[in-house]
Amino acid sequence: MNRPRILFLIPYFGAWPFWMPFFLQSCRANPDIDWLLFSDCRVPEALPTNVRVRTISYRDYCAHAAERMGIAFAPANPYKLCDIKPALGHIHEADLQGYDFWAFGDLDLVYGDLRAWLSDARLQRYDVLTTHARRVAGHLCVLRNTPRYRQLFMRMKQWQQRLSDQQHHAMDEGAFSRLFMWRKNFPKPLFKLVGLFNPLRRASLFMEAYTTPNGCIQWRDGTEQFPRRWYWRHGKISNDRDDLLYPYFHFACWKRNEWRQQVPQGGPALSVIAASGHWAIDAEGFHPGEP
């Protein structure tokens, strides 16, 4: 029996981040999941066979998105592309032929064993899977490849107006989440009860995976004591706080804070570390790890 096929759709424009070799290596370690990136950046060398980069200018990409959505879409800042993540399945419907699921995400993470979290049983049971408990994770959300879920973004309030303007509304984690999450600030028992009346919520898995530490969500023990170092060992993600394995590590907080205060890493040395099969990530960047 063939496993459900998944395609990540990620537009990215400007310049690849310095950690791109690590992102790509983590994709390589998930050979039965595919990624399609849309970008004006130079195609990286030695690209994994399950990652494709479609070269396109930012202007042409926005024009294609505008035509598919039937709205004016010409944002000055590429960060606005976060708002159209829920629409990517519709925008790129032609690329989804043969896939059972499509996904949106970001580049500021490295993947572990995704199939351990996106198990066949879960993909059979749920139509939407994401790694936060009370909102869609904009950096990883997987949706069934059907017209219902490709066009679900059209149920967001004032979506045409809000996607057409120049403001970033965080619609992937805000307006889109509200389609699934009614009364998300209710106490847990009442929140769960309300969810039973929402067909979208019943068909979805919202489970906190603790993959974005140092942010607004406490660690799994209810404290602010987050892991100080994460490890990638031959496709598995772990940390120095516990003995568990994680589907990925999203280093958004370090990227936004500590890493901005340092001279960015780069150069061939990072590619060598990424290809080694074992490395560590902390507030200072990427380092060789223990075998």
C-alpha positions as CSV (number, residue, x, y, z in Angstrom):
1,M,0.0,0.0,0.0
2,N,1.4,3.4,-1.0
3,R,1.8,6.0,1.6
4,P,-0.2,9.3,1.2
5,R,1.8,11.7,-0.9
6,I,2.6,15.2,0.5
7,L,3.8,18.3,-1.3
8,F,5.0,21.4,0.6
9,L,4.4,24.7,-1.3
10,I,6.8,27.5,-0.3
11,P,7.3,30.8,-2.1
12,Y,10.4,32.7,-1.0
13,F,12.0,35.8,-2.6
14,G,15.1,37.8,-1.9
15,A,18.2,35.8,-0.8
16,W,18.4,32.3,0.7
17,P,19.0,32.3,4.5
18,F,22.4,31.3,5.7
19,W,21.0,28.1,7.1
20,M,19.7,26.9,3.7
21,P,22.1,23.9,3.6
22,F,20.7,22.6,6.8
23,F,17.1,23.0,5.7
24,L,17.8,21.2,2.5
25,Q,19.6,18.4,4.2
26,S,16.6,17.9,6.5
27,C,14.4,17.7,3.4
28,R,16.8,15.1,2.0
29,A,16.3,12.9,5.1
30,N,12.5,12.8,4.3
31,P,12.7,11.3,0.8
32,D,9.0,10.3,0.6
33,I,7.8,13.9,1.1
34,D,8.3,16.6,-1.6
35,W,8.9,20.3,-1.6
36,L,8.3,22.9,-4.3
37,L,9.9,26.3,-3.8
38,F,9.1,29.3,-5.9
39,S,11.9,31.8,-5.8
40,D,14.1,34.4,-7.6
41,C,17.1,33.0,-5.7
42,R,19.8,31.0,-7.5
43,V,19.0,27.3,-7.5
44,P,21.2,25.7,-4.8
45,E,23.8,23.2,-5.8
46,A,23.3,19.5,-5.1
47,L,19.6,19.9,-4.6
48,P,17.8,16.9,-3.0
49,T,15.8,14.9,-5.5
50,N,12.6,15.6,-3.5
51,V,13.1,19.4,-3.6
52,R,12.4,21.5,-6.7
53,V,13.0,25.2,-7.1
54,R,10.9,26.9,-9.7
55,T,12.6,30.1,-10.8
56,I,10.2,33.0,-11.1
57,S,10.4,36.7,-10.5
58,Y,8.6,38.2,-7.5
59,R,6.4,40.3,-9.8
60,D,5.4,37.3,-12.0
61,Y,4.7,35.2,-9.0
62,C,2.3,37.9,-7.5
63,A,0.7,38.2,-10.9
64,H,0.0,34.5,-11.0
65,A,-1.4,34.5,-7.5
66,A,-3.6,37.4,-8.3
67,E,-5.0,35.7,-11.4
68,R,-5.7,32.5,-9.6
69,M,-7.4,34.3,-6.6
70,G,-9.2,36.7,-8.8
71,I,-8.1,39.8,-6.8
72,A,-5.5,42.5,-7.1
73,F,-2.4,41.2,-5.4
74,A,0.8,43.2,-5.8
75,P,2.4,43.6,-2.3
76,A,5.6,45.7,-2.1
77,N,7.0,43.5,0.7
78,P,7.4,39.8,0.1
79,Y,6.5,39.2,3.8
80,K,2.9,39.7,2.7
81,L,3.1,36.3,1.1
82,C,2.5,34.8,4.6
83,D,-1.1,36.0,4.2
84,I,-1.7,33.8,1.2
85,K,-0.4,30.6,2.6
86,P,-4.0,29.2,3.1
87,A,-4.6,29.9,-0.6
88,L,-1.5,28.1,-1.9
89,G,-3.3,24.9,-2.6
90,H,-5.7,26.8,-4.9
91,I,-3.0,29.0,-6.5
92,H,-0.9,25.9,-7.3
93,E,-3.6,23.4,-8.0
94,A,-2.0,22.3,-11.2
95,D,1.1,21.2,-9.3
96,L,-0.8,19.0,-6.9
97,Q,-1.8,16.3,-9.4
98,G,-1.1,12.9,-7.8
99,Y,-0.7,14.3,-4.3
100,D,-3.0,13.4,-1.4
101,F,-2.1,16.3,0.7
102,W,-0.6,19.8,0.3
103,A,1.2,21.8,2.9
104,F,2.4,25.3,3.6
105,G,5.4,26.2,5.7
106,D,8.6,28.3,6.2
107,L,12.3,27.9,5.8
108,D,13.3,28.9,9.3
109,L,13.3,25.3,10.6
110,V,14.9,22.0,10.1
111,Y,12.9,18.8,9.8
112,G,13.3,15.6,11.8
113,D,11.4,12.4,11.0
114,L,8.2,14.0,9.6
115,R,6.5,10.7,8.9
116,A,6.7,9.8,12.5
117,W,4.3,12.7,13.3
118,L,2.5,12.6,10.0
119,S,1.7,8.9,10.4
120,D,-0.4,7.0,7.9
121,A,-3.0,6.5,10.6
122,R,-3.3,10.3,11.2
123,L,-3.4,11.1,7.6
124,Q,-6.2,8.7,7.1
125,R,-8.1,10.1,10.1
126,Y,-7.6,13.8,9.7
127,D,-8.0,16.3,6.8
128,V,-5.9,19.1,8.4
129,L,-2.9,18.6,10.7
130,T,-0.9,21.3,12.4
131,T,1.5,21.5,15.3
132,H,-0.1,24.0,17.7
133,A,-3.0,23.2,20.0
134,R,-5.1,26.4,19.5
135,R,-4.1,27.9,16.2
136,V,-2.8,27.0,12.8
137,A,1.0,26.9,12.7
138,G,2.0,29.1,9.8
139,H,5.3,27.2,9.6
140,L,3.7,23.8,9.1
141,C,0.2,22.9,8.2
142,V,-0.9,19.9,6.1
143,L,-4.2,19.8,4.3
144,R,-6.0,17.2,2.3
145,N,-5.8,17.8,-1.5
146,T,-9.5,18.3,-2.2
147,P,-11.5,21.3,-3.6
148,R,-12.9,21.8,-0.1
149,Y,-9.5,22.4,1.5
150,R,-7.9,24.1,-1.5
151,Q,-10.7,26.7,-1.4
152,L,-11.2,26.9,2.3
153,F,-9.4,30.2,2.5
154,M,-12.4,31.8,0.7
155,R,-14.3,31.4,3.9
156,M,-12.0,33.8,5.8
157,K,-13.8,37.1,6.5
158,Q,-13.1,39.9,4.1
159,W,-10.4,37.8,2.5
160,Q,-10.4,39.6,-0.9
161,Q,-10.0,43.0,0.8
162,R,-7.4,41.9,3.3
163,L,-5.3,40.0,0.8
164,S,-5.4,42.8,-1.7
165,D,-4.0,45.5,0.6
166,Q,-0.4,46.1,1.5
167,Q,-0.7,45.3,5.2
168,H,0.5,42.0,6.7
169,H,-2.5,40.5,8.6
170,A,-1.0,37.2,9.7
171,M,-4.0,35.5,8.1
172,D,-2.4,32.1,8.1
173,E,-2.4,32.0,11.9
174,G,-5.3,34.4,12.5
175,A,-8.2,34.5,10.2
176,F,-7.6,31.0,8.9
177,S,-7.3,29.6,12.5
178,R,-10.7,31.0,13.3
179,L,-12.4,28.8,10.8
180,F,-11.3,25.8,13.0
181,M,-11.1,27.4,16.4
182,W,-14.3,28.7,17.9
183,R,-13.9,30.4,21.3
184,K,-10.2,29.5,21.5
185,N,-9.7,31.3,24.8
186,F,-12.3,29.1,26.6
187,P,-11.1,26.8,29.4
188,K,-10.0,23.5,27.9
189,P,-13.1,21.4,28.7
190,L,-15.5,24.0,27.3
191,F,-13.2,24.7,24.3
192,K,-13.2,21.0,23.5
193,L,-17.0,20.8,23.8
194,V,-17.5,23.8,21.5
195,G,-15.2,22.1,18.9
196,L,-17.5,19.2,18.7
197,F,-20.0,21.5,16.9
198,N,-17.5,22.6,14.3
199,P,-17.2,20.1,11.4
200,L,-13.8,21.5,10.4
201,R,-12.4,21.1,13.9
202,R,-13.7,17.5,14.1
203,A,-11.8,16.6,10.9
204,S,-8.5,18.3,12.1
205,L,-5.6,17.5,14.4
206,F,-4.4,20.5,16.4
207,M,-1.7,19.1,18.6
208,E,1.1,21.1,20.3
209,A,4.4,19.6,19.2
210,Y,6.6,21.9,21.2
211,T,8.7,22.7,18.1
212,T,8.9,26.5,18.5
213,P,10.6,27.0,21.9
214,N,11.4,30.4,23.6
215,G,8.2,31.9,22.4
216,C,4.7,32.4,24.0
217,I,4.0,28.8,24.6
218,Q,5.4,27.2,27.7
219,W,7.5,24.1,27.5
220,R,5.8,20.7,27.9
221,D,6.4,20.8,31.7
222,G,4.6,24.2,32.1
223,T,7.8,26.1,32.7
224,E,9.9,28.7,30.8
225,Q,12.9,26.4,30.9
226,F,13.4,25.7,27.2
227,P,16.0,23.5,25.6
228,R,19.3,25.4,25.1
229,R,20.6,23.2,22.3
230,W,18.9,21.1,19.6
231,Y,20.5,18.2,17.7
232,W,20.0,16.8,14.2
233,R,21.4,13.3,13.9
234,H,20.8,11.5,10.6
235,G,17.3,12.8,10.2
236,K,16.2,12.8,13.9
237,I,15.6,15.9,16.0
238,S,16.2,16.0,19.8
239,N,17.4,18.5,22.4
240,D,19.3,18.8,25.7
241,R,16.1,19.0,27.8
242,D,14.6,15.6,27.4
243,D,15.0,12.2,25.6
244,L,12.1,12.7,23.1
245,L,12.2,13.0,19.3
246,Y,10.5,16.0,17.6
247,P,9.1,16.3,14.0
248,Y,11.1,19.5,13.4
249,F,12.8,22.4,15.2
250,H,11.5,25.9,14.4
251,F,14.1,28.4,15.4
252,A,12.1,31.5,14.8
253,C,12.8,33.1,18.1
254,W,16.6,32.7,17.9
255,K,16.5,34.0,14.3
256,R,14.5,37.0,15.3
257,N,16.5,37.8,18.4
258,E,20.0,36.3,19.2
259,W,21.0,35.6,15.6
260,R,20.3,39.2,14.5
261,Q,22.9,40.4,17.0
262,Q,25.7,38.3,15.5
263,V,27.6,38.2,12.2
264,P,25.6,35.8,10.0
265,Q,27.3,32.4,9.4
266,G,27.9,31.3,5.9
267,G,30.3,29.9,3.4
268,P,31.4,26.4,2.4
269,A,32.0,25.4,6.1
270,L,28.3,25.3,6.8
271,S,27.6,23.1,3.9
272,V,30.3,20.6,5.2
273,I,28.7,20.6,8.6
274,A,25.2,20.1,7.1
275,A,26.3,17.2,5.0
276,S,28.0,15.5,8.0
277,G,24.9,13.9,9.3
278,H,25.0,15.3,12.8
279,W,25.0,18.9,14.0
280,A,23.8,21.1,16.8
281,I,21.8,24.3,16.9
282,D,21.8,26.9,19.7
283,A,21.5,30.6,20.3
284,E,24.9,31.1,18.5
285,G,24.0,29.3,15.4
286,F,24.9,25.9,13.8
287,H,27.8,23.7,15.0
288,P,29.3,20.3,14.4
289,G,27.6,17.7,16.6
290,E,28.5,14.4,18.2
291,P,28.3,11.4,15.9
